[in-house]
Amino acid sequence: MALGDFGWQDYALSHGQGLRRLDAAVRPLSLHLGLLGSSGETAWYGLTQLGRPEAGETVVVSAAGGAVGSAVGQIARLLGCRVVGIAGGAEKCAAVVERFGFHACLDYRAPNLTERLRAAAPAGVDVCFENVGGAVLDAVLPVLNPGARVPLCGLVAHYNATQPYAFANVMKLLDQCVTLTGFRIGHVAPALREQARAALLGWWRQGALLAPETVTDGLETAPAALVGILDGGNIGKRVIRLPWGDEA
């Protein structure tokens, strides 16, 4: 939701930290909720501190068109990695490649995801930044390299499930000595989150990072917007613009 809509011109809610003062010269203010807020912090922390990619490695990002996933892929590319996204539909996959600079993006709705991953990541996968879980994660597991790292950010495929998902390839975690680490940005030390925002702001000011948003107008759009997030109906940060205030 846009900051100026509530008249909070100098502050933003920060998950786990309450209010924090903003640099109001950085516009639009909605940046402080997306790339320079918890979404960007999550992407930077999960990738750099848990995924620890090295130049030349391959990073796979699920939900690659979302606020977190799109940032993860752009950061990984800046760090010199090959970046393969997973997203829903040909249109979104094209945007992930053309707008955010991923080297490839695979439609999870198409068959044989594991085999298509092998083709897109011929050297195997070193880091899997996981936002989805379920069949998507199961398809990535056979392609993980020894010592791969899996920052577990989200499990969108499980949130509305009525039955537990039975992973077919979970043994690969053991066979390949994979490190899987679940995390929530609200539990991360404030100093690291400040470091994340500084790095993200620097890249953004250089034009090296995009901060995509999907904007709808009016509070009445909020329910559909929430459903859209879970259904993959947005690219980047979902923002609801309210009819008062001077900026969305």
C-alpha positions in Angstrom: 0.0 0.0 0.0 1.3 3.4 -0.8 2.9 5.4 1.9 1.7 8.9 1.1 -1.9 7.6 1.1 -1.9 7.7 4.9 0.0 11.0 5.1 3.1 9.2 6.5 5.5 11.2 4.4 8.6 10.5 6.4 8.0 7.0 7.9 7.4 3.5 6.7 6.3 0.4 8.5 9.1 -2.1 8.5 8.3 -5.8 9.3 9.7 -6.6 12.7 11.1 -3.1 13.3 8.0 -0.9 13.7 8.3 2.5 12.0 11.6 3.7 10.4 12.4 7.1 9.1 12.6 7.4 5.3 14.8 9.5 2.9 11.8 11.3 1.5 14.0 12.4 -1.5 13.8 8.8 -2.7 10.7 8.6 -4.8 8.2 7.1 -5.4 7.6 6.5 -1.7 6.3 3.0 -2.5 9.9 2.0 -3.2 10.3 1.9 0.6 7.7 -0.9 0.8 9.1 -2.8 -2.2 12.7 -2.8 -3.3 13.8 -0.7 -0.4 11.5 -2.4 2.1 10.9 -5.9 3.3 10.7 -7.4 -0.2 14.1 -6.1 -1.2 15.6 -6.8 2.2 14.3 -10.4 2.0 15.8 -10.8 -1.5 19.2 -9.4 -0.5 19.5 -11.2 2.8 18.3 -14.6 1.6 20.5 -14.6 -1.5 23.7 -13.0 -0.2 23.8 -14.3 3.4 22.1 -17.7 3.0 22.6 -18.5 -0.7 26.1 -17.1 -0.8 26.4 -17.3 -4.6 29.8 -17.0 -6.3 30.4 -15.6 -9.7 29.9 -18.3 -12.4 27.4 -20.3 -10.3 23.8 -20.9 -11.3 20.9 -19.5 -9.3 17.3 -20.7 -9.7 14.5 -18.4 -8.5 10.9 -19.5 -8.2 8.1 -17.0 -8.3 10.6 -15.0 -10.4 8.2 -12.3 -11.4 7.2 -11.3 -7.9 8.6 -8.5 -5.7 11.1 -10.8 -4.0 11.9 -13.1 -6.9 12.5 -10.3 -9.4 15.0 -8.6 -7.0 16.8 -11.9 -6.2 17.4 -12.6 -9.9 18.6 -9.1 -10.6 21.0 -9.2 -7.7 22.3 -12.6 -8.7 23.0 -11.4 -12.2 24.9 -8.4 -10.7 27.0 -10.8 -8.7 28.0 -12.6 -11.9 25.7 -15.7 -11.7 23.7 -17.4 -14.4 20.1 -16.8 -13.3 17.1 -19.1 -14.2 13.7 -18.1 -13.2 10.5 -20.1 -12.7 7.2 -18.3 -13.2 3.6 -18.9 -14.4 2.9 -18.4 -18.1 4.8 -17.4 -21.2 4.0 -13.7 -20.8 5.4 -13.5 -17.3 8.5 -15.6 -18.2 9.2 -13.2 -21.1 9.0 -10.2 -18.8 11.4 -11.9 -16.3 14.0 -12.3 -19.1 13.4 -9.1 -21.0 12.8 -6.7 -18.1 14.9 -8.2 -15.3 17.8 -9.7 -17.2 17.4 -13.4 -16.2 19.2 -15.7 -18.6 16.2 -18.0 -18.9 12.8 -18.4 -17.3 10.7 -21.6 -17.3 6.9 -21.9 -17.1 6.1 -24.2 -14.2 2.7 -24.9 -15.8 4.4 -26.7 -18.8 5.4 -30.4 -18.5 8.8 -31.8 -17.7 10.1 -29.0 -15.6 13.1 -31.0 -14.3 14.3 -31.8 -17.8 13.8 -28.2 -18.9 15.8 -27.1 -15.9 18.6 -29.4 -16.9 18.7 -27.8 -20.3 18.6 -24.2 -18.9 21.2 -25.0 -16.2 23.6 -27.4 -17.8 26.1 -27.0 -15.0 23.5 -27.8 -12.4 22.0 -25.5 -9.8 24.1 -24.1 -6.9 21.5 -21.9 -5.3 17.7 -22.3 -5.3 15.9 -19.3 -3.9 12.6 -20.9 -3.0 9.3 -19.0 -2.8 6.9 -21.7 -3.9 7.6 -25.2 -2.7 5.4 -28.2 -3.7 5.9 -29.5 -7.2 8.2 -26.6 -8.2 10.7 -27.3 -5.5 10.4 -31.1 -6.1 11.3 -30.5 -9.8 14.5 -28.5 -8.8 15.8 -31.0 -6.3 17.2 -33.5 -8.8 19.2 -30.7 -10.5 21.0 -29.4 -7.4 24.7 -29.7 -7.2 26.7 -31.1 -4.3 26.8 -28.5 -1.5 23.9 -26.4 -3.0 22.2 -23.9 -0.8 18.4 -23.4 -0.7 17.2 -20.2 1.1 13.6 -21.0 1.9 11.6 -17.8 1.8 8.1 -18.9 1.1 5.8 -21.9 0.3 3.0 -20.4 -1.7 2.0 -23.7 -3.1 1.2 -25.0 0.5 -0.7 -22.0 1.9 -4.1 -23.2 0.8 -3.4 -26.9 0.6 -5.8 -29.3 2.3 -3.3 -32.2 2.3 0.5 -32.3 2.9 2.6 -32.4 -0.3 4.5 -35.7 -0.7 8.0 -34.8 -2.1 9.3 -37.4 -4.5 12.9 -36.1 -4.6 13.5 -35.1 -1.0 16.4 -37.6 -0.7 18.4 -35.3 -3.0 18.8 -33.0 0.0 20.8 -35.7 1.7 22.5 -37.2 -1.3 23.9 -33.8 -2.4 24.6 -32.5 1.1 22.3 -29.5 0.5 21.8 -26.7 3.0 18.2 -25.7 3.3 17.5 -22.7 5.5 14.1 -21.3 6.3 14.1 -17.6 7.2 11.8 -14.6 7.9 13.1 -11.1 7.4 11.4 -9.9 10.6 13.9 -12.1 12.5 17.0 -10.6 10.9 19.2 -8.1 12.8 18.4 -4.4 12.1 22.0 -3.7 11.1 21.9 -6.3 8.3 18.6 -4.9 7.1 20.2 -1.4 6.9 23.1 -3.0 5.0 20.6 -4.5 2.6 18.8 -1.2 2.0 22.1 0.6 1.4 23.2 -1.9 -1.2 19.8 -1.9 -2.9 19.6 1.9 -3.0 23.0 2.1 -4.5 22.2 -0.3 -7.3 18.8 1.4 -7.9 20.4 4.8 -8.2 22.9 3.3 -10.7 20.0 2.0 -12.8 21.2 -1.5 -12.2 18.0 -2.6 -10.3 14.4 -2.2 -11.4 11.6 -2.0 -8.9 8.5 -3.2 -10.7 5.0 -2.6 -9.2 1.5 -3.7 -10.0 -0.8 -0.9 -9.0 -4.5 -0.9 -8.5 -6.7 2.0 -7.3 -9.0 1.9 -4.3 -9.3 -0.1 -1.1 -12.0 -2.2 -2.7 -9.4 -3.8 -4.9 -7.5 -5.2 -1.9 -9.2 -8.6 -1.8 -8.6 -9.3 -5.5 -5.1 -8.0 -5.1 -4.4 -10.5 -2.4 -5.8 -13.3 -4.4 -3.7 -12.1 -7.3 -0.5 -12.3 -5.3 -1.2 -15.9 -4.4 -2.3 -16.8 -7.9 0.8 -15.2 -9.5 -1.3 -12.4 -11.1 1.2 -9.6 -10.5 4.7 -8.6 -11.5 6.7 -7.0 -8.8 5.3 -5.4 -5.7 1.5 -5.2 -5.4 0.6 -1.6 -4.5 -2.9 -0.3 -3.7 -3.3 3.4 -4.3 -5.8 5.2 -2.2 -7.6 8.4 -3.3 -6.1 10.8 -0.7 -2.5 11.9 -0.1 -0.2 13.4 -2.6 1.6 10.4 -3.9 1.1 6.7 -4.5 
